[in-house]
Amino acid sequence: MAQGKLEVLLVSAKGLDNSDFLSSMDPYVILTCRTQEQKSSIAKDEGSAPEWNETFLFTVSGHVPELHLKLMDKDTFTADDFVGEANIPLSVVFEEGSLPPTSYNVVKDGEFKGEIKVGLTFTPEAYHSRDLPEEEFGGWKQSSYN
């Protein structure tokens, strides 16, 4: 069971399917770690090879199996287009402490739609044990007063 801070470095993407026919895509990423959601900046006119180099911080506690990345294309006059998604298993970063920027497959409807590069760092929080000396948690203590 992991408890601590997960730092996500969103580096870049490449080979993304361009969902805009008349112009370049304006991609952004929605990062979800359990119930916490954060959104990257919009890589305006960067098309199928955007760069972000942004860092996001998530608080982790309990069982957190993966980080979910949802790539979107910002559209001005219509709803934003879904480009694809990637799921990154977190068990390795919890064990190792950090993973250098690594490319993960972006998929949509089971088909490969490009790659996204992400680096991960996990900083565990000190675990508070119940094995504290009596003086630390209060309660009854024998008095030395006679």
N, C-alpha and C positions, 0 to 999 in steps of 0.2 A: 504494500500500500504506500503510494508516494504522497509526500506532503512537502510543499515548498513552492518555489517560483520557477516557471518555465518561460525562458526568453526565446522568442522566435525571431530570427533574422530572415526577412523576406527579401531575397536578393533580386531574382529576375525570372523571366519565363522565355521560352523560345519555341518556335514551330507551332504557335497557336493558330487554329483555324480562324481566319478573318471573317467575322460575322457581318461586317459592314461592306456593302457592295460599292458604294460611291466614295467612300473615304476610309481613312485608317481607323482601326479600332482604338478605343480609349479604355483599356483594361484596368480593372481593380480587383482586389481579392477580399473576400469575407473570410476571416479566420475564426473557427469555432473550436473551443476546448470545453467540452461538456456543455454547460449552460452559458459560458462567457463567450461573447461575440465581439470582434473588433474588425474594423474596415481599413484597408490601406488607402493611400491617396490614389487618385486617378492618373494613370500614365497617359496623359493627353497626346494623341496622335502618334503613339509609339508602336501601334500595330501589333504584329504577331511576335515581337521580341522586346517586350517592355522591361524596364529596370526600375526597381523601387529602392532597394537598399534601406529598408525601414525595419525598425525593431519594435516588437510587441511583447508585453509582459502579461502572463496569465498566472493566477493563483491556483495551485493544484493541491487537492486533498482527496483521499480515497482512491478508488479505482478509476483511472483515466486511461483507456486503451489507445486512443488516437487523437490526432489533431486533424480537423477537417478544413480543407481549403476549397473555397468555391470561387471560381474565376468568372467575372462578369464583364460585359462591355457596356460602358455608359453611353446611353443614347439621349439626345436632347428632347426630341418630340414624341418618342415612343417608349415603351417599357424597356428597361435594360435587358440585354440578351445574355442568356446563360451560355458560357463558353465551354465549361467543363469543371471537373473537380478532382481533387487528390486527397487521399487519406494517408496520413503518416503515422505508423505505429510508434508509440512512445516508450515501450518497454526498454529498448536499447539505451535511450538517452537517460532514463532513470537509473540504469545500471552503470553506464559509462560516465555520466556527468555532462558530456557534450558531444555533439556530432558536427563536423565541419559542414559548410554548405554542400548539399547533395541534391542531385536532380531526381525528381519524382514524376511519374507519368500522370498526365492530365487526361481524364477519360470523360466521355459523354455517351450515354446509351451503350456502354460497353466497348466503345471504339476509342483508340488512341487519338488525342487531339493536341499533343504537344508535351512540353516538360516545364516544370516549375522548380526553381532552385531555392532551397531553404536550409538554414543552419539552426541548430537547436542547442540550448544550454539549460541544464536543470540545476538549481541550487536548493538542496534539501534544507528543510527547516529543522531546527533542533527538536528532537522528540522529547516531550516532557513525560517523565516516568513517574509512577506512584511510589517508587523506592526512594523517597526523600527522607532525610533525618526528621525526627519528630519536630524539632524546632522550626523546620521549614514550612510545615503545613498547619500548625496551630492545633488547638484542641487541648485535652487534659495533659498536664505534665506534672510530675511529682515535684512538690515544692521542697526546697532545701531549708525552709523556715522551720524552726523547732519551737 
